[in-house]
């Protein structure tokens, strides 16, 4: 701690509970630390610390003063950081947590574009489906699909998790392209099981029309990535996230089936801790990915509108 002021010395003393330890931390002698705190007590006209030969502890007034001092120092540190960053481009390590299929299929591309635009930011991306204590693990942001698990976090809605019914052209050439939901009864459907967001059997209108609950499913798995590859190889029709298959729709490797049928969607959220001040790198990433989702949603709506216009 360079040139500590009396408040910093006092907070450090309360936390260390020992003048010698504080002295080693800040580069002063124990007597100098004691003198600084004594001067603070004289200024306030109240005893802040109980002293013994081995340790120190705050009085009732000292404990109250400690809490306020700590808050003041945190606010001061945030203010200093804000001023330092005014004339700086975003920089530093941005730590992101994201579910596996979302991270592999979409966020890797978003992060790549983001890093090109902000070359002074290094991204550490954790891809995992395991529950994550975002706050405790020290991540700057996380991506959640559907319901949020942690009320301590601030959540910003990025947009809907849009599912698109799709199939490979080879499959449709062999089995025909369904024009109504009822026609799905005669098609092979690939099911993502155990996932409330994308299990076709949980999409009521579609499941009823295709009689999914009444007939055996040719292929189902709990791995969306496997469903994605099975669809590309022509095994059947599946419901996959638009962000995952967008480039294949554009290239023609997949065909949007029944675009007039809109599957229910849940929101994608970007979440972060509740600091009073967000770092520039975090704010820039939140803004960047928000705009990215807005553009993807517009693309999906335009694609469906063009299809329906062409049909009519």
Protein Blocks (a to p, Z undefined) as FASTA:
>chain_A
ZZiafklmmmmmmmnopaklmmmmnopafklmmmmmmmmmmmnopafbdcdfkbccddfk
lmmmmmmmmmmmmmmmmmmmmmmmmmpccedjddddddfklmmmmmmmmmmmmmmmmmmb
ccdddddfbdcdfklnopabdcdehjafbfkbccddfbdcdddddddfklmmmnopafbf
klmmmpccdddehiaklpmklmmklmmmnommmpccfbdcfbfklmmmmmmnopaccddd
fklmmmmmmnopaccehklbccddddddddddddfbdcfklmmmmmmmmmmmmmmmmmmm
mmmmmmmmmmZZ
